Amino acid sequence: MLFSPVRSLFLLTFAACSMAISNAAHAQVAPYLSMDTNTGTVYAHRNAFKRWSPASLTKLMSAYVTFRALKAGEITLKSPVRQSRNSISKPPSKMGYKVGSVMTIDTALNIILVKSANDISVALAEGVAGSAPAFIRRMNAEAARLGMTGTNFVNPHGLHSSRQYTTARDMGLLAMALHREFPEQGFRFRIPAIKSGKKVMRSHNVLIGRFRGADGMKTGFVCAAGFNLVGSATRRGKRVVSVVLGATSQNQRAELSANLLASAFNKRSGTNINRLAPYGEDRNVMANMRPKICSSAASRARWEIRDEKGRLKISSPHIQARRGELRIVPIRLGGAVGPGVSASQTTAVATLNVLPRFRPVNTVSIASATALRPTTTANNPFDGVAQPGSLQRATPTPSSNGSLVGGTTPSGNQGVLAPIPRFRPQ
């Protein structure tokens, strides 16, 4: 059946309005929290006890358990992490090292916190605790000790399971513990990029290098969770953390996080996180964002917030263009010292297939990025949201976009991110 131009325009307008209404309704339920990690004071929160899929925020707990093992003297930063058949079986995001490849605890930590590689998360768990199940028991024991009453882990990487869940409040507790107990490890959460061979892998955290004072921490994405982010920043000795769960796009989570952090720096009073009383009648029902995040309509809607070159637009007065050169931390195999490590494994070996060729579903170059269009299928639900690249200033255009917390965002503060093909679960 053919539609007239007027009818087609009406249907497109109706669809756009419906999506806007859906996003506005969603904005009223997606959990968030902001707090001071030095004092534990919570400045803002919404649905902070709502059960949610952590996605790769899980790796914050994996890092915490590893830090505890380091502090206890069970392992050292040079202890071996060996790629096993179990670890390589995990789906992307991943490094793709061969079975038997060895790296250090130090390298593995940087990989899981920047690249968010699921295979390395499992290998790290096995290297720290002897097996993934033993490591997961430690994760849940630490969650209980920290008072994370709404959290349960069944894997160390964050790939979706209905039995793996957390809350914004619990992620705030974990961020506070990481800051207080392991300040010497804080540099890992603000690494903007790592490099293996010739390949540079950037952090998914848009705030690093672009929000004043930003110093971490971790992003997460699976269809059921939506776009999660624990962000942190320090100004004049005050360190604040924001937790955003279930944003509908990468730029929405960045803008909301930036607004929460900026607002927190101007506040002095609130409620201590340990005194927050549970609320929400359905707080123990786990949210499922898949219909809103991984449908074809949602994928198309996210494409509309890109510029004509396919670059992700960022509209926030708090997120600026990156200044200076991108700091890149090199990673390599080898360097491990410990039981079961042979002399040949103490240095990087070029024949170990350090990194396989990147296999995006739609392979594009930066120059041909305009040809990229997101696709969504039942077997491939991950959309074409760009990973963060170098932020550039966009040509100001009249805009009615507003920030999610605070007032209207001036169009002159709009920026765009260079495109990188295909978004992977983090």
NORLINWO-V449414 format. One record per pair of residues at least 6 apart in sequence whose C-alpha atoms are under 7 Angstrom apart, sorted by the first residue. I is the first residue (numbers start at 1). GAP is how many residues later the second one is. D is the distance in whole Angstrom. If there is no record, write none. Layout:
i:I gap:GAP d:D
i:I gap:GAP d:D
//
This chain:
i:29 gap:18 d:7
i:30 gap:215 d:6
i:30 gap:216 d:6
i:30 gap:217 d:7
i:31 gap:15 d:5
i:31 gap:16 d:5
i:31 gap:17 d:6
i:31 gap:19 d:7
i:31 gap:137 d:6
i:31 gap:213 d:6
i:31 gap:214 d:5
i:32 gap:13 d:5
i:32 gap:14 d:5
i:32 gap:15 d:7
i:32 gap:16 d:6
i:32 gap:136 d:6
i:32 gap:211 d:5
i:32 gap:212 d:5
i:32 gap:213 d:6
i:33 gap:11 d:5
i:33 gap:12 d:4
i:33 gap:13 d:7
i:33 gap:15 d:6
i:33 gap:135 d:6
i:33 gap:136 d:7
i:33 gap:209 d:6
i:33 gap:210 d:5
i:33 gap:211 d:7
i:34 gap:8 d:6
i:34 gap:9 d:6
i:34 gap:10 d:5
i:34 gap:11 d:6
i:34 gap:207 d:6
i:34 gap:208 d:4
i:34 gap:209 d:6
i:34 gap:226 d:6
i:34 gap:227 d:7
i:34 gap:230 d:7
i:35 gap:6 d:5
i:35 gap:7 d:4
i:35 gap:8 d:5
i:35 gap:205 d:6
i:35 gap:206 d:5
i:35 gap:207 d:7
i:35 gap:229 d:7
i:36 gap:6 d:7
i:36 gap:203 d:6
i:36 gap:204 d:4
i:36 gap:205 d:6
i:37 gap:139 d:5
i:37 gap:202 d:6
i:37 gap:203 d:6
i:37 gap:204 d:7
i:38 gap:201 d:7
i:40 gap:232 d:5
i:40 gap:233 d:6
i:41 gap:229 d:6
i:41 gap:230 d:5
i:41 gap:231 d:4
i:41 gap:232 d:6
i:42 gap:228 d:5
i:42 gap:229 d:5
i:42 gap:230 d:6
i:42 gap:231 d:6
i:43 gap:221 d:6
i:43 gap:224 d:7
i:43 gap:226 d:7
i:43 gap:227 d:5
i:47 gap:233 d:7
i:48 gap:119 d:6
i:48 gap:120 d:5
i:48 gap:121 d:5
i:49 gap:118 d:5
i:49 gap:119 d:6
i:49 gap:120 d:6
i:49 gap:229 d:6
i:49 gap:230 d:6
i:49 gap:234 d:6
i:50 gap:117 d:6
i:50 gap:233 d:4
i:50 gap:234 d:6
i:51 gap:99 d:7
i:51 gap:114 d:6
i:51 gap:115 d:6
i:51 gap:116 d:5
i:51 gap:232 d:6
i:51 gap:233 d:6
i:51 gap:234 d:6
i:51 gap:235 d:5
i:51 gap:236 d:7
i:52 gap:113 d:5
i:52 gap:114 d:5
i:52 gap:115 d:6
i:52 gap:173 d:7
i:52 gap:234 d:5
i:52 gap:235 d:6
i:53 gap:111 d:6
i:53 gap:112 d:5
i:53 gap:113 d:6
i:53 gap:171 d:7
i:53 gap:172 d:5
i:54 gap:104 d:6
i:54 gap:111 d:6
i:54 gap:112 d:6
i:54 gap:166 d:7
i:54 gap:171 d:7
i:55 gap:103 d:4
i:55 gap:104 d:6
i:55 gap:105 d:6
i:55 gap:165 d:5
i:55 gap:166 d:5
i:55 gap:167 d:6
i:55 gap:170 d:6
i:56 gap:101 d:6
i:56 gap:102 d:5
i:56 gap:163 d:6
i:56 gap:164 d:4
i:56 gap:165 d:7
i:56 gap:370 d:5
i:57 gap:101 d:7
i:57 gap:161 d:6
i:57 gap:162 d:6
i:57 gap:163 d:5
i:58 gap:98 d:6
i:58 gap:99 d:6
i:58 gap:100 d:5
i:59 gap:53 d:7
i:59 gap:54 d:7
i:59 gap:97 d:7
i:59 gap:98 d:6
i:61 gap:78 d:6
i:62 gap:77 d:7
i:62 gap:94 d:6
i:63 gap:46 d:7
i:64 gap:114 d:7
i:65 gap:73 d:7
i:65 gap:74 d:6
i:66 gap:62 d:7
i:69 gap:6 d:6
i:70 gap:6 d:6
i:77 gap:27 d:6
i:77 gap:28 d:5
i:77 gap:29 d:5
i:78 gap:26 d:5
i:78 gap:27 d:6
i:78 gap:28 d:7
i:78 gap:257 d:7
i:78 gap:258 d:5
i:78 gap:259 d:6
i:79 gap:25 d:6
i:79 gap:26 d:6
i:79 gap:257 d:5
i:79 gap:258 d:5
i:79 gap:259 d:5
i:80 gap:22 d:6
i:80 gap:23 d:6
i:80 gap:24 d:5
i:80 gap:25 d:6
i:80 gap:47 d:7
i:80 gap:256 d:5
i:80 gap:257 d:6
i:80 gap:258 d:6
i:81 gap:21 d:6
i:81 gap:22 d:5
i:81 gap:23 d:6
i:81 gap:24 d:6
i:81 gap:42 d:6
i:81 gap:43 d:6
i:81 gap:46 d:5
i:82 gap:18 d:6
i:82 gap:19 d:6
i:82 gap:20 d:5
i:82 gap:21 d:7
i:82 gap:41 d:6
i:82 gap:45 d:7
i:83 gap:14 d:7
i:83 gap:15 d:7
i:83 gap:16 d:5
i:83 gap:17 d:5
i:83 gap:18 d:5
i:83 gap:19 d:6
i:83 gap:40 d:5
i:84 gap:15 d:5
i:84 gap:16 d:6
i:84 gap:39 d:7
i:85 gap:14 d:6
i:87 gap:32 d:5
i:87 gap:33 d:7
i:87 gap:35 d:5
i:87 gap:36 d:5
i:88 gap:8 d:7
i:88 gap:31 d:5
i:90 gap:28 d:6
i:90 gap:29 d:6
i:92 gap:25 d:7
i:92 gap:26 d:6
i:92 gap:332 d:7
i:92 gap:333 d:7
i:93 gap:23 d:7
i:93 gap:24 d:5
i:93 gap:25 d:6
i:93 gap:331 d:6
i:93 gap:332 d:6
i:93 gap:333 d:6
i:94 gap:23 d:4
i:94 gap:24 d:5
i:94 gap:25 d:5
i:95 gap:22 d:6
i:95 gap:24 d:7
i:95 gap:260 d:6
i:96 gap:259 d:6
i:96 gap:260 d:6
i:97 gap:256 d:6
i:97 gap:257 d:6
i:97 gap:258 d:6
i:98 gap:254 d:7
i:98 gap:255 d:7
i:101 gap:251 d:7
i:102 gap:231 d:6
i:102 gap:232 d:6
i:102 gap:243 d:7
i:103 gap:230 d:5
i:103 gap:231 d:5
i:103 gap:232 d:6
i:103 gap:233 d:6
i:104 gap:230 d:7
i:104 gap:231 d:6
i:104 gap:232 d:5
i:107 gap:224 d:6
i:108 gap:12 d:6
i:108 gap:16 d:6
i:110 gap:78 d:6
i:111 gap:6 d:6
i:112 gap:8 d:7
i:112 gap:9 d:6
i:113 gap:76 d:6
i:113 gap:105 d:7
i:114 gap:77 d:7
i:114 gap:79 d:7
i:114 gap:88 d:7
i:114 gap:89 d:5
i:115 gap:86 d:6
i:115 gap:87 d:7
i:115 gap:88 d:6
i:116 gap:310 d:5
i:118 gap:39 d:5
i:121 gap:35 d:6
i:121 gap:36 d:6
i:122 gap:10 d:6
i:122 gap:34 d:6
i:122 gap:35 d:7
i:125 gap:6 d:6
i:125 gap:7 d:5
i:125 gap:10 d:5
i:125 gap:31 d:7
i:126 gap:6 d:5
i:129 gap:6 d:5
i:136 gap:17 d:7
i:136 gap:18 d:6
i:136 gap:19 d:6
i:136 gap:20 d:6
i:139 gap:14 d:7
i:140 gap:12 d:6
i:140 gap:13 d:6
i:143 gap:8 d:7
i:148 gap:22 d:5
i:150 gap:16 d:6
i:150 gap:17 d:6
i:150 gap:20 d:7
i:151 gap:14 d:5
i:151 gap:15 d:4
i:151 gap:16 d:7
i:151 gap:19 d:7
i:152 gap:11 d:7
i:152 gap:12 d:5
i:152 gap:13 d:5
i:152 gap:14 d:7
i:153 gap:11 d:5
i:153 gap:12 d:7
i:154 gap:9 d:7
i:154 gap:10 d:6
i:160 gap:62 d:7
i:168 gap:75 d:6
i:168 gap:77 d:7
i:171 gap:72 d:7
i:172 gap:71 d:7
i:189 gap:26 d:7
i:189 gap:27 d:4
i:189 gap:28 d:5
i:189 gap:29 d:7
i:190 gap:18 d:6
i:190 gap:25 d:5
i:190 gap:26 d:4
i:190 gap:27 d:7
i:192 gap:10 d:6
i:192 gap:11 d:5
i:192 gap:16 d:6
i:192 gap:135 d:6
i:192 gap:136 d:7
i:193 gap:7 d:7
i:193 gap:8 d:5
i:193 gap:9 d:4
i:193 gap:10 d:6
i:193 gap:134 d:7
i:193 gap:135 d:5
i:193 gap:136 d:6
i:194 gap:6 d:6
i:194 gap:7 d:5
i:194 gap:8 d:6
i:194 gap:134 d:5
i:194 gap:135 d:5
i:194 gap:136 d:6
i:194 gap:137 d:7
i:195 gap:6 d:6
i:195 gap:133 d:6
i:195 gap:134 d:6
i:195 gap:135 d:5
i:195 gap:136 d:6
i:196 gap:134 d:6
i:196 gap:135 d:5
i:196 gap:136 d:6
i:202 gap:186 d:7
i:204 gap:15 d:6
i:204 gap:183 d:6
i:204 gap:184 d:6
i:205 gap:13 d:7
i:205 gap:14 d:6
i:206 gap:48 d:6
i:206 gap:182 d:6
i:207 gap:7 d:6
i:207 gap:47 d:7
i:207 gap:112 d:7
i:208 gap:6 d:5
i:208 gap:7 d:6
i:208 gap:8 d:7
i:209 gap:113 d:6
i:210 gap:109 d:5
i:210 gap:110 d:5
i:210 gap:111 d:6
i:210 gap:112 d:5
i:211 gap:107 d:6
i:211 gap:108 d:5
i:211 gap:109 d:6
i:213 gap:20 d:5
i:213 gap:21 d:5
i:213 gap:22 d:6
i:214 gap:18 d:6
i:214 gap:19 d:4
i:214 gap:20 d:6
i:215 gap:17 d:6
i:215 gap:18 d:5
i:216 gap:15 d:6
i:216 gap:16 d:5
i:217 gap:13 d:6
i:217 gap:14 d:5
i:217 gap:15 d:6
i:218 gap:11 d:6
i:218 gap:12 d:5
i:218 gap:13 d:7
i:219 gap:9 d:6
i:219 gap:10 d:4
i:219 gap:11 d:6
i:219 gap:207 d:7
i:220 gap:7 d:6
i:220 gap:8 d:5
i:220 gap:9 d:6
i:220 gap:206 d:5
i:221 gap:6 d:5
i:221 gap:7 d:6
i:221 gap:204 d:5
i:221 gap:205 d:5
i:222 gap:203 d:5
i:223 gap:66 d:6
i:223 gap:67 d:5
i:223 gap:70 d:6
i:223 gap:71 d:6
i:224 gap:64 d:5
i:224 gap:65 d:4
i:224 gap:66 d:4
i:225 gap:21 d:6
i:225 gap:63 d:6
i:225 gap:64 d:6
i:226 gap:20 d:4
i:226 gap:21 d:6
i:226 gap:22 d:6
i:226 gap:63 d:6
i:226 gap:67 d:6
i:227 gap:18 d:6
i:227 gap:19 d:5
i:227 gap:20 d:5
i:227 gap:21 d:6
i:227 gap:22 d:6
i:227 gap:23 d:6
i:227 gap:26 d:6
i:228 gap:16 d:6
i:228 gap:17 d:4
i:228 gap:18 d:6
i:228 gap:19 d:6
i:228 gap:25 d:7
i:229 gap:14 d:6
i:229 gap:15 d:5
i:229 gap:16 d:7
i:229 gap:24 d:7
i:230 gap:11 d:7
i:230 gap:12 d:6
i:230 gap:13 d:5
i:230 gap:14 d:6
i:231 gap:10 d:6
i:231 gap:11 d:5
i:231 gap:12 d:7
i:231 gap:26 d:7
i:232 gap:8 d:6
i:232 gap:9 d:4
i:232 gap:10 d:6
i:233 gap:6 d:6
i:233 gap:7 d:6
i:233 gap:8 d:7
i:234 gap:6 d:6
i:240 gap:21 d:6
i:240 gap:24 d:7
i:241 gap:20 d:7
i:242 gap:15 d:6
i:242 gap:18 d:6
i:242 gap:19 d:6
i:244 gap:9 d:6
i:244 gap:13 d:6
i:247 gap:6 d:5
i:248 gap:45 d:6
i:249 gap:53 d:7
i:251 gap:63 d:6
i:255 gap:61 d:6
i:255 gap:148 d:7
i:256 gap:148 d:6
i:256 gap:149 d:6
i:258 gap:60 d:6
i:259 gap:146 d:6
i:260 gap:145 d:7
i:292 gap:6 d:6
i:294 gap:82 d:7
i:294 gap:87 d:6
i:294 gap:88 d:7
i:294 gap:89 d:7
i:295 gap:81 d:7
i:296 gap:80 d:6
i:299 gap:75 d:6
i:299 gap:84 d:6
i:305 gap:7 d:7
i:305 gap:8 d:6
i:306 gap:6 d:5
i:306 gap:7 d:5
i:307 gap:6 d:7
i:308 gap:62 d:7
i:309 gap:60 d:6
i:309 gap:61 d:5
i:310 gap:59 d:6
i:310 gap:60 d:5
i:310 gap:109 d:6
i:311 gap:105 d:6
i:311 gap:106 d:5
i:311 gap:107 d:5
i:311 gap:108 d:5
i:312 gap:74 d:7
i:312 gap:104 d:5
i:312 gap:105 d:5
i:312 gap:106 d:7
i:312 gap:107 d:7
i:313 gap:101 d:7
i:313 gap:102 d:5
i:313 gap:103 d:4
i:313 gap:104 d:6
i:314 gap:100 d:5
i:314 gap:101 d:5
i:314 gap:102 d:6
i:315 gap:94 d:7
i:315 gap:98 d:6
i:315 gap:99 d:4
i:315 gap:100 d:6
i:316 gap:87 d:7
i:316 gap:93 d:6
i:316 gap:97 d:6
i:316 gap:98 d:6
i:317 gap:92 d:6
i:317 gap:96 d:5
i:321 gap:70 d:5
i:321 gap:71 d:6
i:321 gap:72 d:7
i:322 gap:68 d:7
i:322 gap:69 d:6
i:332 gap:16 d:6
i:333 gap:15 d:5
i:334 gap:11 d:5
i:334 gap:12 d:5
i:334 gap:13 d:4
i:334 gap:14 d:4
i:335 gap:11 d:4
i:335 gap:12 d:5
i:336 gap:10 d:5
i:337 gap:9 d:7
i:360 gap:61 d:6
i:360 gap:62 d:6
i:361 gap:61 d:7
i:362 gap:10 d:7
i:362 gap:59 d:7
i:362 gap:60 d:7
i:363 gap:58 d:7
i:364 gap:8 d:7
i:364 gap:57 d:7
i:366 gap:53 d:7
i:369 gap:50 d:7
i:373 gap:11 d:7
i:374 gap:9 d:6
i:374 gap:10 d:4
i:375 gap:8 d:6
i:376 gap:6 d:7
i:376 gap:7 d:6
i:382 gap:41 d:6
i:382 gap:42 d:6
i:383 gap:39 d:6
i:383 gap:40 d:6
i:384 gap:37 d:7
i:384 gap:38 d:4
i:384 gap:39 d:5
i:385 gap:37 d:6
i:385 gap:38 d:5
i:386 gap:33 d:5
i:386 gap:34 d:5
i:386 gap:35 d:6
i:386 gap:36 d:7
i:386 gap:37 d:6
i:387 gap:32 d:7
i:387 gap:33 d:6
i:387 gap:36 d:7
i:388 gap:29 d:6
i:388 gap:30 d:7
i:389 gap:28 d:5
i:389 gap:29 d:5
i:389 gap:30 d:7
i:390 gap:27 d:6
i:390 gap:28 d:6
i:391 gap:24 d:6
i:391 gap:25 d:6
i:391 gap:26 d:5
i:391 gap:27 d:7
i:392 gap:23 d:6
i:392 gap:24 d:5
i:392 gap:25 d:7
i:393 gap:21 d:7
i:393 gap:22 d:5
i:393 gap:23 d:7
i:394 gap:20 d:6
i:394 gap:21 d:5
i:394 gap:22 d:6
i:396 gap:15 d:6
i:396 gap:16 d:5
i:396 gap:18 d:7
i:397 gap:14 d:6
i:398 gap:13 d:6
i:399 gap:12 d:5
i:401 gap:7 d:7
i:401 gap:8 d:6
i:402 gap:6 d:4
i:402 gap:7 d:5
i:403 gap:6 d:6
//
